[in-house]
Structures are given as structure tokens and as C-alpha cells.
Amino acid sequence: MLTYLDHHASTPCDPAVVAAMAPWWTANPANPSSRLHRPSLEAGAAVDIARHRVAGALGMADEAVIFTSGATEANNLALRGAAEAALERGNPRRRLVTLATEHRAVLEPLAWLERHGFPLTVLPVGADGLVDPDRLAEALGPDTLLLSVMAANNEIGVLQPLAAIGALCRQRGVLFHCDAAQAVGHIPLAMADLGIDLLSLSGHKLYGPKGVGALLRRPGVALAPQQLGGGQEGGLRGGTLPVPLIVGLGAAVAGA
């Protein structure tokens, strides 16, 4: 019998998560955005429960949660959305800062933004995988808009000092984005305590289903939507919500 051990790439879906999702595939296939009949209202309530669970796990209010197809989409919404919102609002800050060890789901959107007028600084890490705090402080100048640093590295597992990084960002007026796909459900993460403004996660990294994730946003952080049409998720992510996947994400977070 094959033994699956590659959990850093994707975890198996927990049987309790599969059971929670089951009724929403066929017994109630209603669109939660309709709200015109009981099945739609029930689907909407199931989404609300999942939203509350995800928000609570990160110490945030329900409205902080924007459901996405996973952390890759959440990263794009956070990075490109914050940059475009800054342009629209006349924010003079343009520089973006990240680490060389970030996931491609962060590095590639940042490289795209660099090609479109946002200077990018990519900092190295030490032999232990940690960013040098003095070098990081030097990189966060008055022109810096956003810093992106992951919580837990997907290859070597190193945990960056998020609280210290968040405090530095607050002092400098820099947005702090954290790809926490490998961390949510495995270590405590309270966004407000850590000074995180934007946090990305994926369901399939914490025994939930593939194809669903979320971006959590601190109140007051401006984002430009990256997927238009329908007005779902507060106008920030158009498209019919996948109720079974969202219910599965909520169940996975609750069971973590």
C-alpha cells in the first residue's frame, strides 16, 4: 500500500471535512448569492458559518474574509490589488519588498508589478533561512508600499519573526502581507497581534479541499479587485461561491 507523505505540497482531505461538504454537492446545490428561496438562504448561511470560522481562527471579524480559489489567487489579490489601489488613490509609495525564499505565487506577481512601474527589492536570507532584521529595516524606506514575507517556508519550514516584522512595518507605514498557506491550522496566528494587514491561506494545506482559500484583510486596507463580474465578496472577487468547498474550508479550520 502506498504511503503518502508529501503533506507540505497538499494534505489529504479529512473524512470529517468530506462529510461536511457532502450535502452541498447534490442535496442543496443552490446559489448562495440568490437569496430568493430557502435553499439559497441555507447555502448563504453555510457560507456565513464558514466565514466566521476562518475569521475567528485568525482573530479577525467576519468581514475580513474574502474567499478565493486558494492562496495563489489570494496572493495576487493582495499584491496586485494593493498596488492598483495605491495608484488609484494617488499614493506616492511604489516600492515593494520581499524575500528570495518566497513562493512563486508571491514572487511572480511582484515581478509582474515590477515590470509595470513598481520597483522591487528582493532580500536574501541567512543560512538559517531567516531575514536579517537590520537589512530588512534598511529596505523599508519612505517609498515602500508593501512587504511580503511568508509565515512558514514550504521547503525548509523556517518560521519568520512575524511580530517583529509587523511592528517594523507599522512604524514605517508599510503594508505587511503574509502568505500563511503553510502555517494556518498548524501554528497560532492572530493577525492584529502580529501586525499583519493581508494574509493568504489555502484549504488543501490544512486537511481541507483543493480549490478554495481566502485572503484576510485588515479594516481600512484598500484593494482593487482582480476578478470582476457578479460583485461577490464585497465586490473584490466576482464569481459564484463554491459552497461545498467553502464549507470544507470552514470545517478544516474548525478542526485544526
Secondary structure by P-SEA (a helix, b strand, c coil): ccccccccccccccaaaaaaaccccccccccccccccaaaaaaaaaaaaaaaaaaaaaccccccccccccaaaaaaaaaaaaaaaaaaacccccbbbbbcccccccaaaaaaaaaacbbbbbbbbcccccccaaaaaaaccccccbbbbbccccccccccaaaaaaaaaaaacbbbbbcccccccccccccccccccbbbbbcccccccccbbbbbbccccccccccccccccccccccccaaaaaaaaaaaaaac
